[in-house]
Amino acid sequence: MKLADNYRVRIIGIAVITALRFGFYSSEMLAGTEPFTWEGVRGNFIFTFISAILMWEISRAVVVYYHKVSPISKSSDWRLMIEALYLIAANGMLYVLTMAVFFYMDFEGHPRYVFLLFGLLDRILYGILIGGFYELLFLVKAWNTATQEAEQLKKVNLLVQLESLKNQVKPHFLFNSLNTLTGLVEKDPDRAVKFIAELSKVYRYLLQSNEKELIGLTQELQFTEAYFFLLQTRFGTGISLDVRVDEAAQQLQIPPLTLQILVENAVKHNQVSVRKPLRVEIRSEDGKWLVVENNFQPKRQAAPSNGMGLNNITTKYRLLNQPQVQIFNDETNFTVKVPLLTPIPA
């Protein structure tokens, strides 16, 4: 149940406001300065009870409406001040209507202006207190949600890191890497040294990015090039990578290992050979998106995909409250567009 619609909170709040205002307005009668009558007590209680209900529900409605118009995620320096003005206006109008009804029912009543001013301030004060109470509930809820999402994001990051590390240390991956390295040592020692250097970069990046939610696109591209060098050493001209990313876009960020997962998926699910080369393209778009596209040539006997890689990427962006990852697939190309994120100043 939503906090603003919780009936238990509303009933307890109305009861507390009624008790406070009833005790205050009945103080003179209870102290003996005015004649004590049960009719007077009953009248004061009914008046304060109805006023408490109206104040609580009006103030609650204002906070709920304002949160729809200006949610906490889009808060500014003026947000609370504007909300307070809404509460003052709503409770002030409610007080004017209440007094109009009071004067209509009691033609002989002539309250002093000081009494009317005090009543207006009293109504506004209680309205702001009620609004502040609900604002606090929303803030606590938002904090709890942010904390839970941060914990979930950490778990997703760890799962992605673990899955990527598992993929890199799989026996067949090590076998292929060592087999490639053995061939290079015999035929091209210089390239073998470079292969070892790029392989070390891959593992170093996996370990260093383990605890990060976001990483610079420049670093991610450097890692991707190192990872792609291993693939190209294995497949030769059967695979190619074309990177066309604007310099401005390289200053932005993405979740770590995003590109590695997408490149790995392209190799995993498509044919890679000299006769049917796999072409992977990474490019920026509109300064807001990073596009990873490969030609679509699925393996004839490909194992069914569980979609874990793409699910991890989309989950990360969802937990970061970012635009949704876009996936396009047709007869010729498979394309994934991920948002580029602006670095948050330290």
N, C-alpha and C positions, 0 to 999 in steps of 0.2 A: 504493500500500500504506500502511496506517495505520502511524503511528510506533510504536505499542505492539506491533504484530505484525511489525515488521521483523526478520527472522531474522539479517541481517548485524549489526545493532546488538546483538542478544541474544548471538550467538556471540562477538563481540569483547568484550562486557562480561563474559561468563562467563569468558573466557580471561584477562582482566586480573585479575579477582577471584581466580581460581585461582592465578595467578602470584604475586600479593601474599601470599596466605595460605599458599601452599606454601613460599615463601621464608622467611616468618616462623616457621612451625612446624618447618621443617627447619634453622633457623639453628644450633641447638646441635649437631646432627649434622654439619653442614657445617663448623662451627668446630672440631670435634674434641673437644668436651667430652663427647660421647656416641659410642659405637661406630658407625662408618659401615657400614651394610649396605644392599644393594640392596633387600632385602625391606622394610626400614624406609622407604626412599625411595618404593618403590612403594605401600606402605600409606598414607604421608602424602599422596601425590599423589592416590590414589583417594578418600581421605577429603575432601581439600580440593576436589577436582573435583566430587564429588557435593554437598558443602555449598554450593559456589558456584552450581550449577544450582538447588538448592532455594531458596537465598536470592534469587537473581535472579528466578526465576519467581514466587515468593510475593510479593515486593515489587512486581513488575510487575503482578500480578493485583490487589493492593490498590489501586494507583494507578488502574488502569483502572476498577475497580469504583467507586472514590470519585468519579471524574470523571463516571460515569453518574449517581450519586446527587446530586452537587453539582458541576456543571460550572463552568468558569472564569467564564462569563457571569453566574453567580449567586454569585460569591465574596463572602465576608464576612471580617471581621477574624479570626474563629476558624477559618477554613477550613483553613489550613496546619497549625495546631496539632492539630485533630481528625484530619487525615490522618496526622500524625506519630504520634499515639496508636494509630491503626489499624496502622501499620507496626511500632511497638514491640510491640503485642499479637501480631500475626501472627508476627513473627520470634522473639519470646519463646516462643510455643507450639511453633514449629518446633524451637527449641533444646532444649526440654524433651523432645520426642518423640525427637530425635536422641540425647540422653543416655540416655533410657530404653532405646533399642535398643542403645546401646553397653554399658550395664551388663548387659543381657540376654545379649549375646554374650561378655562378658568378666567372669565372676563374680569374678575375682581382682583386678580393677582397683578401687582405692580412691582416686580423685583427691581432692585437698584442696578445701576449700570455696572457697579463694581462686582456685583454678584454675577451678572451676565458675562463680564470679562473673565472672572475667575473660572466660571463654568466652561468657557471656550478654551482657556489655557489647560484646564484639567482634562478636557476631552482630547485635545491635541497631544498632550503629554502621554496619556494612556495609549493613544493610537500609535505614536512613535515607538513606545516600548513594545507594543504587540508586534509592530512591523519589524523592529530590531530582533525580537525573539525568532520570528520566522526566517529573517535574513541569516541569523546565526545557524539555524537548522540547515538551511541550504548550503552555507559555507562548510559546515561539518560534513554534510553529505558529499559535497564536491571534493573535499579533502580526502575522505575515505575512498571515493571512487578513484581519484588520482593515485592514491597509495596502492590500491589494488591493481590498477592498470600498470603502474610502474613495476610491481612485483611480477605481474603476468608477462610484461615485456622482457624482464630479466630472464624469466624462464624460457620464453621463446628464443631469446638471444642464445642462451646456453644450449637449447635444443638444436638451433641452427649451427652453432659452432661444433657441437658434438657430431651432428650428422655430416658436416663438411669434413671434420677431422677423420671420421670413420671412413668416408669415401676416399680420402687421401691415403689412408693406411690400410685399405683393403688389400688382401694378398694379391689380387690380380693387378691392382694399380701399382703396387711395389714391384711385382714381377715385370710388368710392362716397362716401368721406369728403369729398373735395373737392367732389363734386357736391352732397352734403347741405349742406356749408358754404356753397356758392354760393347755394343756395336760401335759407338762413338769413340770409345777409348782406342779401339783397334784401327779405325779408319780416320778419325778426325779428333785428335787429342784436344785441340784448342776449343772445339765445340763441346767436347765432353766437360771441360772445365766450366764453360758457360752454363751448360745444362745443370751441373751441380750447384752453381751459384743461384740460378733461377729457382731450383727446387728448394734451396734453403730459404729464399725469399718467401716462397709460398707458405712454408711451415712457420716462419717467423711472423708473418702477417696473421696467420690463423691464431697464434698464441697472443699476439699483442692486441688484437681487436676483440678479444674475448669478452672484456668487461664494458665495451663501449656500445651505447645505443645508436650513435650516429658517427660517421667518419667523413672526412673530406673526400670529395669526388676525385681529386688529384691522386690521393693515396690509393683509392679503390681502383682507379685506372692503372696505376703502376703495378698493383698486385695482379690485376687481370692480365696485363701484358706478360708478366712473369709466368702466370698459370697457362696462358695461351702458348707461350714458347714451348712448354712441355708437350702440349697437345700437338703443336706443329712439328716438333721434332719427331714425334711418333707417326703422325699421319702425312707429313710432308706437304705436297701441293694439294692434298685432298681436303685441306681446310684453310681458310683465310679469315683474317680479321681486319675490318676497316673501322677506324675510330675517327669520328668527326664531331668533336665536342668544342663548343665555343670557350674561349678563355674565361669569359664572365661566368659561364656555367660551372667551370672547374672550381670556382670559389665556393660553391654550394656543397651540400652534404646529402648523403643517403645512408640507410642502414648498412652496416658492414656485411660483406659477402653477397650482396645483392647481385652484382654482375657475375660473380663466380657461379652462383646457382643457375642463372639464366644461360650462361655459356655452357655449363655442364649439362643442363637439360637439352640444349640444342644437339650436343654430341651424343647424348644418351639415347635420344628418340629419333634420330635421323641417320640416314646412310652417309658414310664418310669414306670417300675413295677418290682416286685420281679421275676415274670415269664420271663419277657423280660428286663433284666437290661441294663441300658445305661452306657457305659464305655467311659469316656473322658480321653484322654492322651495328655499331654503337654510335648514336648521334644525339645531340641536344635539340630540343624543339621549343621555340617560343621562350627560351630562358627559364622555363618552369618544369620541363619534362625531360627525362632521359629515355630514349627509345632504343630497345635491343631487338633486332630483327634478324631472322635467318630464313633461308629458303626452305620450304617445306617438302621434305622427301623422306617420309617415314620408313622405318625399317620394315621389311616384309614379315618378319617373325618377332616383332618387338614384344617385350614383356609388358603386361598391363601397368600403366602408370598410377601411382597412388596420389599424385599431385602434392606431395609433401613440400617440395621446394617452393612452388608458387603459393601454397597456403601459408608457409612461413613468412614469405614476403608480404602478402596481403594482410596478415595478422599484425605484423609489425607496424605497417602504416595505419591500420585501424586504431591500434593502441596509442599511437602518436597523434591521433586526431587529425590526420592528414587526408588529402583527397584520395579517392579509391584508385588502386592499381587497375589499369586498363589492359585487357587481353584481347587480341584479334587473331583470328585464324581463318585462312582461306585456302584455296587449292595450291597457291604458289608460295605464300609466306606465313610465318608465325611471328607475331609482333607483341611485345610487352612494353607498356609505357608506365614508368614509375615517376612520381613527383620528386622534384629536387627541392630540398629544404634549406631555408636560410639559416646560417649559423646563429646561435643565441649568444650574445655578448657575455663574456665571463664576469 
